[in-house]
């Protein structure tokens, strides 16, 4: 009688870490797919002569990192404007961890347009930030609307 509840509790315990691991692997897979797509688009642009090859890959990397920091700083300012300077809130801690994992642009996309249950929960938790995040998208449309622009470009060429 005692072994049954313990047995069911033990069988439930490993599922939570396994689910988390599966979610992490799914997110990582999406990132790899996105990077591959971006590399292919860049290669196509270079081959068609629409974009010159980068002279110095380090400069390109530095530019990307600088832009990423700029977006991250903008999101931190939004947090401070909306929630105040406290850094110990659950919303802020979880969001900053997510930003460090997936990047600021993907974070904003998740909050504004995510379709998974976890994305919707994040959107609800950060509801007061939505107008400011939408203004951030308007300020940096290339960073957030790249996928939409590439889909629209496909229709333009047809």
C-alpha positions in Angstrom: 0.0 0.0 0.0 2.8 2.4 0.8 4.8 1.4 -2.3 2.0 2.5 -4.7 1.9 6.2 -3.8 5.7 6.3 -3.6 6.0 4.5 -6.9 3.6 6.9 -8.6 5.4 9.9 -7.1 8.7 8.5 -8.3 7.4 8.0 -11.8 6.2 11.6 -11.9 9.4 13.1 -10.6 11.6 12.4 -13.6 9.0 13.8 -16.0 9.5 17.4 -15.0 13.3 17.4 -15.7 12.7 15.4 -18.8 10.1 17.8 -20.0 12.5 20.7 -19.3 15.2 19.0 -21.2 12.9 18.3 -24.2 11.9 22.0 -24.2 15.5 23.1 -24.1 16.4 20.8 -27.0 13.5 22.1 -29.0 14.5 25.7 -28.4 18.1 24.9 -29.3 16.9 23.1 -32.5 14.9 26.1 -33.5 17.9 28.4 -33.0 20.1 26.1 -35.1 17.5 26.1 -37.9 17.3 29.9 -37.7 21.0 30.3 -37.9 21.2 27.9 -40.8 18.5 29.8 -42.6 20.2 33.1 -42.0 23.6 31.8 -43.2 21.9 30.5 -46.4 20.2 33.8 -47.0 23.5 35.6 -46.6 25.3 33.2 -48.9 22.6 33.7 -51.5 22.8 37.5 -51.3 26.6 37.4 -51.6 26.4 35.0 -54.6 23.9 37.1 -56.4 26.1 40.2 -55.7 23.4 42.0 -53.8 25.5 42.1 -50.7 29.3 42.2 -50.5 31.1 39.5 -48.5 32.2 40.8 -45.1 35.8 42.0 -45.2 36.4 41.1 -41.6 34.3 38.5 -39.9 35.3 39.9 -36.5 33.9 43.3 -37.4 30.6 41.6 -38.4 30.6 39.7 -35.1 31.3 42.9 -33.1 28.5 44.7 -34.9 26.0 41.9 -34.1 27.1 41.8 -30.5 26.8 45.6 -30.2 23.3 45.5 -31.7 22.4 42.7 -29.3 23.6 44.7 -26.3 21.7 47.7 -27.5 18.4 45.7 -27.7 19.1 44.1 -24.3 19.7 47.6 -22.7 16.5 48.8 -24.3 14.5 45.9 -22.8 16.1 46.5 -19.4 15.0 50.2 -19.6 11.5 49.1 -20.4 11.5 46.8 -17.4 12.7 49.7 -15.2 10.1 52.0 -16.7 7.2 49.6 -16.2 8.1 47.6 -13.1 10.6 49.9 -11.4 14.2 49.4 -10.6 13.7 46.1 -8.6 15.6 43.2 -10.2 14.3 40.5 -7.8 10.8 40.2 -9.3 9.9 36.8 -10.8 9.0 38.4 -14.2 12.3 40.2 -14.5 14.5 37.3 -13.4 12.7 34.8 -15.7 12.8 37.3 -18.6 16.5 38.1 -18.2 17.3 34.4 -18.1 15.3 33.8 -21.2 17.0 36.8 -22.9 20.4 35.4 -22.1 19.4 32.0 -23.6 17.6 33.1 -26.8 18.6 36.7 -27.3 16.7 39.9 -27.0 15.1 39.9 -30.4 13.7 36.3 -30.0 12.5 37.3 -26.5 10.5 40.2 -27.9 9.1 38.0 -30.7 8.1 35.4 -28.1 6.3 37.9 -25.9 4.5 39.7 -28.8 3.8 36.8 -31.2 4.5 33.5 -29.5 2.0 30.8 -29.9 3.1 28.2 -27.4 1.4 28.0 -24.0 4.6 29.2 -22.3 4.8 32.2 -24.7 1.2 33.1 -23.9 1.9 32.8 -20.1 4.9 35.1 -20.6 2.8 37.6 -22.5 0.2 37.7 -19.7 2.9 38.1 -17.1 4.5 41.0 -19.0 1.2 42.5 -20.3 2.1 46.0 -19.0 5.3 46.0 -21.1 3.5 45.2 -24.4 3.1 48.8 -25.6 6.8 49.6 -24.9 7.9 46.4 -26.7 5.7 47.3 -29.7 7.4 50.7 -29.8 10.8 48.9 -29.7 9.7 46.8 -32.7 8.8 50.1 -34.5 12.2 51.5 -33.6 14.2 48.4 -34.8 11.9 46.7 -37.4 14.8 44.9 -39.2 15.6 43.1 -35.9 12.1 41.8 -35.3 10.4 41.5 -38.6 13.2 39.8 -40.6 11.1 36.6 -41.1 8.1 38.6 -42.2 10.2 40.6 -44.6 11.8 37.5 -46.1 8.4 36.0 -46.7 7.1 39.2 -48.3 10.2 39.3 -50.5 9.4 35.8 -51.8 6.0 37.1 -53.0 7.5 40.2 -54.6 9.8 38.2 -56.7 7.0 36.0 -58.1 
